[in-house]
Amino acid sequence: MGEDPRTPHRVFLRSAYSRSGSFGTHPFPVRHALHNLQSEAESRPDPFIRRTTPQALDSSRQEVASLLHVPKNEVVLVKNATTGVHTILHNLGLKKGDAVVYFDTVYGAVERMLFSSVEMTSMALKKVKYRLPLHPEELVTKFVDAVRAARDEGLNVRAAVFETIVSMPGVRFPFERLVEVCRAEGVLSLIDGAHGIGHIPLDLGTLQPDFFTSNCHKWLYTPRGCAVLYVPLRHQHLIRTTLPTSWGYIPAPDSPSTGASTMQTAGGGKSAFESLFEFVATTDDTPYLCIPAAMKFRRETCGGDERIFTYLEELANEAADIVAGELGTEVMQEPGIKHWKESLLRKCGMTTVRLPIPIQDGTDISPDAGKKRVCMPLPADEVPGVCRWMQDTLVDEYDTFLPVFPHGGWLWARLSAQVYLEKKDFEWVAPILKDLCERVGKKSQPEAKL
C-alpha cells in the first residue's frame, strides 16, 4: 500500500511474511495504546475498572457501531466470536424438541460448543452437508431443505448458525441470502462473523440479522481478545446473562431477588443489555479500549476502511492465482467462473488453493482423477501428520505460516492478504509450498516427521 516509512509494512509487529488470518496482530500505535492502558490500570485498579473502563467502552462501542451501521446501544464487546455465539445460544433457552441448523464447514470450536449444548439441553442439531466448491445458491437450497426436513421430524427449528467467511476453506459465505431465508422461514439467524469486521464491508443496519458476532482482533487490528456482539433492540429481552454470569445478570420475573450490583455505573442512562456486558468477571479488558486507536490507524495510515477492503480482496485473489499457477492447480471458486471478480466465494481477503496431494477420505475423487498430483492418495490416518509437518516446516524453516487442511478429497492451503503484505510475498512463498508438496510426494522426510 505504498513505500512511505509510515505504511503498514513498517509499523506492524510481525515480519513481512507473517499473516494474521488465524489469531490476528496489531500495529505499533495500537500496542502503545494497549501498554498505556495496562499501565494505568495497574497504577489505580479500582478507579480504572469502575470509572475509566465504562466510559472508554462507550467510545469503543461507538466506533464499531458506526462501522457496522447500527446504533451503539445494539453492540457490546466480548472476548471472541466463539464466546459471542455461545452467549446467544445459552440465552435462547433451548430445550428438547428445539433444533439448531449449522453447516459442514463450521468452525471446529463452535461445533464442539454445539455438541456441548446438546448434552446440556437435549436440543437437536441438524448439519447441512456439502462439498466445496459449489454455487452459493446451492448452499441456500441445501439449508432450506435441512430446515424443512427437521420440521418434518417434528422439531422446532429455533436458530441457524453460519459464517460471513468460512475459516477453512477460506471462502466468503452467502450470509446475506441466508439471513433473508431465515427471516422467511421464521428461524433466528446467528452469524459467526469471526473473519468479518475490518475485513469486508458490513451493513447490519440494512441486513438486519437476528444476532451477529465478529472478532476485532483478526482484521480490525486490535489486541486479542476483542470481539463485537450485535443484538438488535427487538431481541435484547432474550439476553439476560453473560458467560460467565456476572454482576449484570438480569433475573427472570419469578427468580429470587438479588442485591444491587457493586459494579453498577452511576448514571449514563444505559439499558440493562448494555450494563450486562460492562463488567464480566475480573479480566484484562484493555484490548476492548484499543478500538479507537485501531480505527485511527486504519484511517490515518491505511487510508480508511474502503481502501483496506479493496486492497485485501485484490491482493488475496492475485496471490491465489500466483500460488495456483506455481503448483499447477486451481483456486477454490464456483464452477464455470472465468475471472475471480465473478466469484462470490473469492470476494474477500482469504483464498484457498488446491495442493497436488489427493487423500482417501471416503470422497469419490474419480471426477478429479486427471488433476495434477504429486503422489497417490494419502491414507486418511496419514493426513493429520502431513498437514502438521507442512505447517511446522513453514514455521521452522521459513518463518511463515499457512493453514493446510483436507477438504473434498484433496489437501488445500489457505492464503490471507493483509495491509502489510504485497504480491512479492506470495511470489516468495509459492515455490516453497511447491517444494513441500514435492517432498511429501517423494516421502523424503522420515516417516516419524510425516
C-alpha positions as CSV (number, residue, x, y, z in Angstrom):
1,M,0.0,0.0,0.0
2,G,2.9,2.3,-0.7
3,E,6.5,2.7,0.3
4,D,6.3,5.6,2.7
5,P,8.0,4.8,6.1
6,R,4.6,5.2,7.8
7,T,3.0,2.5,5.7
8,P,1.6,-0.7,7.3
9,H,4.6,-2.7,6.2
10,R,6.8,-0.9,8.7
11,V,4.5,-0.5,11.7
12,F,3.1,-4.0,12.3
13,L,4.6,-6.2,15.0
14,R,5.3,-9.2,12.7
15,S,7.7,-9.8,9.8
16,A,6.8,-9.1,6.2
17,Y,6.0,-12.7,5.5
18,S,3.7,-13.2,8.6
19,R,0.0,-13.4,8.4
20,S,-2.8,-12.5,10.8
21,G,-5.7,-14.6,9.5
22,S,-5.6,-17.1,12.3
23,F,-5.2,-15.1,15.5
24,G,-4.7,-11.5,14.5
25,T,-2.0,-9.0,15.2
26,H,-1.8,-5.2,15.7
27,P,0.5,-2.3,14.7
28,F,2.8,-0.4,17.0
29,P,0.5,2.5,17.6
30,V,-2.2,0.1,19.0
31,R,0.4,-1.7,21.0
32,H,1.5,1.6,22.6
33,A,-2.2,2.4,23.4
34,L,-2.6,-1.1,25.0
35,H,0.5,-0.7,27.2
36,N,-0.5,2.7,28.3
37,L,-3.9,1.5,29.3
38,Q,-2.5,-1.5,31.1
39,S,-0.1,0.7,33.0
40,E,-2.9,3.0,34.0
41,A,-5.0,0.0,35.1
42,E,-2.2,-1.3,37.3
43,S,-1.4,2.1,38.8
44,R,-5.0,2.6,40.0
45,P,-7.0,-0.6,39.5
46,D,-10.3,0.4,41.2
47,P,-10.8,3.8,39.6
48,F,-9.7,2.4,36.2
49,I,-12.1,-0.6,36.4
50,R,-15.0,1.2,38.0
51,R,-14.8,4.6,36.3
52,T,-12.4,4.7,33.3
53,T,-13.4,1.4,31.7
54,P,-17.2,2.1,31.3
55,Q,-16.6,5.4,29.7
56,A,-13.8,4.1,27.4
57,L,-16.1,1.2,26.5
58,D,-18.7,3.6,25.2
59,S,-16.1,5.1,22.8
60,S,-15.1,1.7,21.5
61,R,-18.7,0.6,21.1
62,Q,-19.5,3.8,19.2
63,E,-16.6,3.1,16.8
64,V,-17.7,-0.5,15.9
65,A,-21.3,0.5,15.8
66,S,-20.5,3.2,13.2
67,L,-18.5,0.7,11.2
68,L,-21.5,-1.8,11.3
69,H,-24.1,0.9,10.6
70,V,-26.1,0.2,13.7
71,P,-26.9,2.2,16.9
72,K,-24.4,2.0,19.8
73,N,-27.0,0.5,22.1
74,E,-27.2,-2.6,20.0
75,V,-23.5,-3.6,20.3
76,V,-21.4,-4.8,23.2
77,L,-17.9,-6.3,23.5
78,V,-16.9,-9.9,24.3
79,K,-13.7,-11.8,24.3
80,N,-14.1,-13.7,20.9
81,A,-16.6,-14.8,18.4
82,T,-17.0,-18.3,19.9
83,T,-18.0,-16.6,23.2
84,G,-20.5,-14.5,21.3
85,V,-22.1,-17.5,19.6
86,H,-22.3,-19.4,22.9
87,T,-23.7,-16.4,24.7
88,I,-26.6,-16.1,22.3
89,L,-27.4,-19.8,22.2
90,H,-27.1,-20.1,26.0
91,N,-29.7,-17.3,26.4
92,L,-32.2,-18.8,23.9
93,G,-33.4,-21.3,26.5
94,L,-33.1,-24.2,24.0
95,K,-34.8,-27.4,25.1
96,K,-35.7,-30.9,23.9
97,G,-37.7,-30.6,20.7
98,D,-35.8,-27.5,19.6
99,A,-33.2,-27.6,16.8
100,V,-30.3,-25.6,15.6
101,V,-29.1,-25.9,11.9
102,Y,-25.5,-25.3,11.0
103,F,-23.1,-26.1,8.1
104,D,-20.5,-28.7,7.4
105,T,-17.7,-26.1,7.3
106,V,-18.5,-24.7,10.8
107,Y,-15.5,-23.5,12.9
108,G,-14.4,-26.5,14.9
109,A,-14.7,-24.8,18.3
110,V,-18.2,-23.7,17.6
111,E,-19.2,-27.3,16.6
112,R,-17.8,-28.6,19.8
113,M,-19.8,-25.9,21.7
114,L,-22.9,-27.0,19.8
115,F,-22.3,-30.6,20.9
116,S,-21.9,-29.5,24.5
117,S,-25.2,-27.6,24.2
118,V,-26.9,-30.8,23.1
119,E,-25.6,-32.5,26.2
120,M,-26.8,-29.7,28.4
121,T,-30.3,-29.1,26.9
122,S,-31.2,-32.2,24.8
123,M,-31.8,-29.9,21.8
124,A,-31.2,-31.4,18.3
125,L,-28.6,-30.4,15.8
126,K,-29.0,-30.6,12.0
127,K,-25.9,-30.2,9.9
128,V,-26.1,-29.1,6.3
129,K,-23.6,-31.3,4.5
130,Y,-21.9,-30.2,1.3
131,R,-18.6,-30.1,-0.6
132,L,-17.0,-27.0,-1.9
133,P,-16.7,-25.7,-4.5
134,L,-20.3,-25.2,-5.5
135,H,-22.5,-22.3,-6.3
136,P,-23.7,-20.3,-3.2
137,E,-27.3,-20.6,-4.2
138,E,-26.9,-24.4,-3.9
139,L,-25.9,-23.8,-0.3
140,V,-29.1,-21.8,0.3
141,T,-31.2,-24.6,-1.2
142,K,-29.5,-27.2,1.0
143,F,-30.2,-25.0,4.0
144,V,-33.9,-24.7,3.2
145,D,-34.1,-28.4,2.7
146,A,-32.4,-29.1,6.1
147,V,-34.8,-26.7,7.9
148,R,-37.9,-28.3,6.3
149,A,-36.6,-31.8,6.9
150,A,-36.1,-31.0,10.6
151,R,-39.7,-29.7,10.8
152,D,-40.9,-32.9,9.1
153,E,-39.4,-34.7,12.1
154,G,-41.4,-32.6,14.4
155,L,-38.6,-30.3,15.5
156,N,-38.9,-26.6,16.2
157,V,-36.0,-25.0,14.3
158,R,-35.1,-22.1,16.6
159,A,-31.8,-20.8,15.1
160,A,-29.2,-21.2,12.3
161,V,-25.5,-20.6,12.8
162,F,-23.5,-19.6,9.8
163,E,-20.4,-17.6,8.8
164,T,-19.6,-14.4,6.9
165,I,-16.3,-16.0,5.8
166,V,-15.6,-19.7,6.4
167,S,-12.3,-20.3,8.3
168,M,-11.3,-23.4,6.3
169,P,-11.7,-23.4,3.4
170,G,-11.2,-19.7,3.4
171,V,-14.2,-18.6,1.3
172,R,-17.0,-16.0,1.6
173,F,-20.3,-17.4,2.6
174,P,-23.7,-16.3,1.2
175,F,-24.6,-14.9,4.6
176,E,-26.8,-12.1,3.2
177,R,-29.0,-14.6,1.4
178,L,-29.2,-16.9,4.4
179,V,-30.4,-14.0,6.6
180,E,-33.2,-13.4,4.1
181,V,-34.1,-17.1,4.0
182,C,-34.0,-17.3,7.8
183,R,-36.4,-14.4,8.0
184,A,-38.8,-16.0,5.6
185,E,-38.6,-19.4,7.4
186,G,-39.1,-17.9,10.9
187,V,-35.6,-19.0,12.0
188,L,-33.3,-16.9,14.1
189,S,-30.1,-16.0,12.2
190,L,-26.9,-16.2,14.2
191,I,-23.9,-15.0,12.2
192,D,-20.5,-16.2,13.3
193,G,-18.6,-13.4,11.6
194,A,-15.2,-14.3,13.2
195,H,-13.4,-13.0,10.0
196,G,-15.9,-10.2,9.3
197,I,-15.4,-6.8,10.8
198,G,-12.5,-4.9,9.3
199,H,-12.2,-7.5,6.5
200,I,-15.3,-6.9,4.3
201,P,-17.9,-4.1,4.2
202,L,-20.8,-4.9,6.7
203,D,-24.1,-3.0,6.9
204,L,-26.0,-4.7,9.7
205,G,-28.5,-1.9,9.8
206,T,-29.7,-2.8,6.3
207,L,-29.1,-6.6,6.6
208,Q,-30.8,-6.9,10.0
209,P,-29.6,-10.3,11.1
210,D,-31.0,-11.5,14.4
211,F,-27.6,-11.8,16.0
212,F,-24.0,-11.2,14.8
213,T,-20.6,-11.5,16.4
214,S,-17.1,-10.8,15.0
215,N,-13.5,-10.8,16.2
216,C,-12.0,-7.3,16.2
217,H,-8.5,-8.8,16.8
218,K,-8.4,-10.7,13.4
219,W,-8.8,-7.9,10.8
220,L,-9.6,-4.7,12.7
221,Y,-6.1,-4.6,14.3
222,T,-7.0,-4.6,18.0
223,P,-5.1,-6.8,20.5
224,R,-6.5,-10.2,21.5
225,G,-9.2,-10.9,22.7
226,C,-11.8,-8.5,21.5
227,A,-15.0,-9.1,19.6
228,V,-18.2,-7.3,18.9
229,L,-21.6,-8.8,19.7
230,Y,-24.6,-7.3,18.0
231,V,-28.1,-7.8,19.3
232,P,-30.9,-5.6,17.9
233,L,-33.3,-4.0,20.3
234,R,-36.1,-6.4,19.2
235,H,-34.1,-9.3,20.7
236,Q,-32.4,-7.8,23.7
237,H,-35.1,-9.0,26.1
238,L,-33.8,-12.5,25.4
239,I,-30.3,-11.8,26.6
240,R,-30.2,-12.0,30.4
241,T,-26.7,-13.3,31.2
242,T,-23.2,-13.2,30.1
243,L,-20.7,-16.1,30.1
244,P,-19.8,-16.4,32.9
245,T,-22.8,-14.9,34.7
246,S,-21.7,-11.8,36.4
247,W,-22.9,-8.6,38.0
248,G,-25.1,-7.5,35.2
249,Y,-27.3,-10.6,35.3
250,I,-31.0,-9.9,34.6
251,P,-33.2,-12.2,36.7
252,A,-36.4,-13.7,35.4
253,P,-39.6,-12.3,36.9
254,D,-40.0,-15.4,39.1
255,S,-36.3,-15.5,40.2
256,P,-35.2,-14.8,43.7
257,S,-34.3,-11.2,44.2
258,T,-30.7,-10.1,44.2
259,G,-28.9,-7.3,45.8
260,A,-27.7,-4.2,43.9
261,S,-24.6,-4.6,41.8
262,T,-21.4,-3.3,43.3
263,M,-20.2,-2.7,39.8
264,Q,-23.1,-0.6,38.6
265,T,-22.1,2.6,36.8
266,A,-23.7,5.7,38.2
267,G,-25.9,7.5,35.7
268,G,-25.3,7.2,32.0
269,G,-28.8,6.1,31.1
270,K,-27.7,2.7,29.7
271,S,-30.0,-0.2,29.1
272,A,-29.9,-3.4,31.0
273,F,-28.4,-5.1,28.0
274,E,-25.6,-2.5,27.8
275,S,-24.9,-2.8,31.5
276,L,-24.9,-6.6,31.3
277,F,-21.7,-6.7,29.4
278,E,-19.9,-3.7,31.0
279,F,-18.1,-5.9,33.6
280,V,-17.8,-9.6,33.2
281,A,-15.6,-11.0,35.9
282,T,-12.1,-9.7,36.6
283,T,-10.2,-9.9,33.3
284,D,-7.9,-7.6,31.3
285,D,-10.4,-5.7,29.1
286,T,-7.9,-3.2,27.9
287,P,-8.0,-4.7,24.3
288,Y,-11.6,-3.5,24.1
289,L,-10.4,0.0,24.8
290,C,-7.9,-0.1,22.0
291,I,-10.6,0.0,19.2
292,P,-10.3,3.8,18.8
293,A,-6.6,3.5,18.3
294,A,-7.1,0.7,15.8
295,M,-9.6,2.8,13.9
296,K,-7.3,5.8,13.9
297,F,-4.6,3.7,12.4
298,R,-6.9,2.4,9.7
299,R,-7.9,5.9,8.8
300,E,-4.6,7.7,9.0
301,T,-2.1,5.1,7.9
302,C,-4.1,2.8,5.7
303,G,-6.3,5.3,4.0
304,G,-9.6,4.2,5.5
305,D,-11.8,1.1,5.5
306,E,-12.9,1.1,1.9
307,R,-9.3,1.2,0.7
308,I,-8.4,-1.6,3.0
309,F,-11.4,-3.8,1.8
310,T,-10.4,-3.3,-1.8
311,Y,-6.7,-3.9,-1.2
312,L,-7.3,-7.1,0.8
313,E,-9.7,-8.6,-1.8
314,E,-7.5,-7.8,-4.8
315,L,-4.3,-9.0,-3.1
316,A,-5.8,-12.2,-1.9
317,N,-7.0,-13.1,-5.3
318,E,-3.9,-12.1,-7.1
319,A,-1.9,-14.2,-4.6
320,A,-4.2,-17.2,-5.1
321,D,-3.6,-17.1,-8.9
322,I,0.1,-16.8,-8.3
323,V,0.3,-19.8,-6.0
324,A,-2.1,-22.0,-8.0
325,G,0.0,-21.2,-11.1
326,E,3.1,-22.3,-9.4
327,L,1.5,-25.5,-8.2
328,G,-0.3,-26.2,-11.5
329,T,-3.6,-26.5,-9.6
330,E,-6.6,-24.2,-9.1
331,V,-8.2,-21.7,-6.7
332,M,-11.4,-22.7,-4.9
333,Q,-14.3,-20.9,-6.6
334,E,-17.7,-21.7,-8.1
335,P,-17.8,-23.9,-11.2
336,G,-17.7,-22.1,-14.5
337,I,-16.1,-18.9,-13.2
338,K,-13.8,-17.3,-15.7
339,H,-12.4,-14.4,-13.6
340,W,-12.2,-14.1,-9.8
341,K,-14.2,-11.0,-9.8
342,E,-17.2,-13.1,-10.9
343,S,-16.9,-15.3,-7.8
344,L,-18.7,-14.7,-4.6
345,L,-16.6,-17.3,-2.8
346,R,-13.5,-15.3,-3.6
347,K,-14.9,-11.9,-2.6
348,C,-12.8,-11.4,0.5
349,G,-9.3,-11.2,1.7
350,M,-8.8,-15.0,2.1
351,T,-8.5,-17.5,-0.7
352,T,-8.0,-21.3,-0.9
353,V,-5.6,-23.1,-3.3
354,R,-5.6,-26.8,-4.0
355,L,-2.4,-28.7,-3.3
356,P,-1.5,-31.5,-5.7
357,I,-2.0,-34.0,-2.9
358,P,-5.1,-36.3,-3.0
359,I,-6.4,-38.0,0.1
360,Q,-8.5,-41.1,0.9
361,D,-11.3,-39.6,2.9
362,G,-14.3,-41.5,1.6
363,T,-14.9,-38.9,-1.0
364,D,-15.2,-40.0,-4.6
365,I,-12.4,-38.2,-6.3
366,S,-12.7,-40.1,-9.6
367,P,-14.0,-36.9,-11.4
368,D,-10.8,-35.3,-10.4
369,A,-8.5,-38.1,-11.4
370,G,-7.0,-36.1,-14.2
371,K,-5.9,-33.2,-11.9
372,K,-2.3,-32.7,-11.1
373,R,-1.0,-34.6,-8.2
374,V,2.5,-35.5,-6.8
375,C,1.5,-38.7,-5.1
376,M,-1.1,-41.4,-4.8
377,P,-4.0,-40.6,-2.4
378,L,-2.8,-40.4,1.2
379,P,-4.5,-42.8,3.6
380,A,-6.8,-41.0,6.0
381,D,-4.7,-41.7,9.0
382,E,-1.7,-40.1,7.5
383,V,-3.4,-36.8,6.6
384,P,-3.1,-35.1,10.0
385,G,0.6,-35.8,10.2
386,V,1.2,-34.5,6.7
387,C,-0.7,-31.3,7.4
388,R,1.2,-30.8,10.7
389,W,4.5,-31.5,9.1
390,M,3.9,-29.0,6.3
391,Q,2.8,-26.3,8.7
392,D,5.6,-26.9,11.1
393,T,8.2,-26.8,8.3
394,L,6.8,-23.5,7.1
395,V,7.3,-22.1,10.6
396,D,10.6,-23.7,11.4
397,E,12.4,-23.4,8.0
398,Y,10.8,-20.3,6.5
399,D,9.4,-18.3,9.4
400,T,5.9,-18.1,7.9
401,F,2.6,-20.0,8.2
402,L,-0.2,-21.3,6.0
403,P,-3.0,-23.5,7.2
404,V,-3.0,-26.8,5.3
405,F,-6.1,-29.0,5.6
406,P,-8.2,-31.7,3.9
407,H,-11.4,-31.0,2.0
408,G,-13.3,-33.0,-0.7
409,G,-10.6,-35.5,-1.4
410,W,-7.6,-33.1,-1.6
411,L,-5.3,-31.1,0.6
412,W,-5.7,-27.3,0.4
413,A,-3.8,-24.2,1.6
414,R,-5.5,-21.0,2.8
415,L,-3.9,-17.6,1.9
416,S,-4.6,-14.4,3.8
417,A,-4.0,-11.0,2.5
418,Q,-3.1,-8.1,4.8
419,V,-2.2,-4.5,4.5
420,Y,1.5,-5.2,5.2
421,L,1.7,-7.8,2.5
422,E,2.3,-7.4,-1.2
423,K,2.3,-9.7,-4.3
424,K,6.1,-10.3,-3.9
425,D,5.4,-12.0,-0.6
426,F,3.2,-14.6,-2.3
427,E,5.6,-15.0,-5.2
428,W,8.2,-15.9,-2.5
429,V,6.0,-18.5,-0.7
430,A,4.7,-20.2,-3.9
431,P,7.8,-22.2,-4.8
432,I,8.3,-23.0,-1.1
433,L,4.8,-24.5,-1.0
434,K,5.6,-26.4,-4.2
435,D,8.8,-27.8,-2.8
436,L,6.9,-29.0,0.3
437,C,4.3,-30.8,-1.8
438,E,7.1,-32.5,-3.8
439,R,8.8,-33.6,-0.6
440,V,5.5,-35.1,0.6
441,G,5.2,-36.9,-2.8
442,K,8.7,-38.3,-2.6
443,K,8.4,-39.0,1.1
444,S,11.8,-37.5,1.6
445,Q,11.1,-36.8,5.2
446,P,11.4,-39.5,7.9
447,E,8.0,-41.2,8.5
448,A,8.1,-40.0,12.1
449,K,8.0,-36.4,10.9
450,L,5.4,-37.0,8.3
